[in-house]
Amino acid sequence: MWCAAGAWVLRSPWDWAAPQPKTLSVNARILRIPRGKWNWRKSSPTRPGEILAVLKNISRRYQSEVAAEVVWKLDVSRYLLTSTHGHSAGLTNSEVRLLRELAISSDCVPHGQLMALFGDEMVDEKTIKARIEVLVSRLRVKLRALGSEPLDIRVLRGQGYQLTFALSISGH
């Protein structure tokens, strides 16, 4: 409704429709996805070039984040652990095997897997668990000496152990 020369005029119902939504840029569309505001049913088609550009951008960002994370280095052939600051510590064969197993696993290394790695048929289960706990304790001491925060090897109760920092392995 509007007033023209003092008289009210009704407009057609098609004029009362909601305003058209503004067009979002590709980056705005991507930023809305994690927050749950993106509705795929109402989205407009996107040109293949835009999709390719977004995927390349995400891939580039992901690779730079991964490259920035990997700062600790484990040299298996020289039994050496190097920190982010370039400080190194010598490791025993068992410590290298434990760190390598933790670094290879993306999540938690179960107790059973570590017991198979360090176990012996002649030794009982309690002794093997104690041996693994001593190895983890010695590694934590060496990690703290290199400037790492405590509890870089986390114990997941009833499950196993997990490495909480990125570690690259060399010298296989």
Buried (B, 14 or more C-beta within 10 A) or exposed (E): EEEEEEEEEEEEEEEEEEEEEEEBEBEEBBEEEEEEEBEEEEEEEEEEEEEEEBEEEEEEEEEEEEEEEEBBBBBBEBBBBBBEEEEBBEBEEBBBBBBBBBBEBEEBBBBEBBBEBBBEEEEEEEEBBEBBEEBBEBBBEBBEEBEBEEEBBEBEEEEBBBBEBEBEBEEE
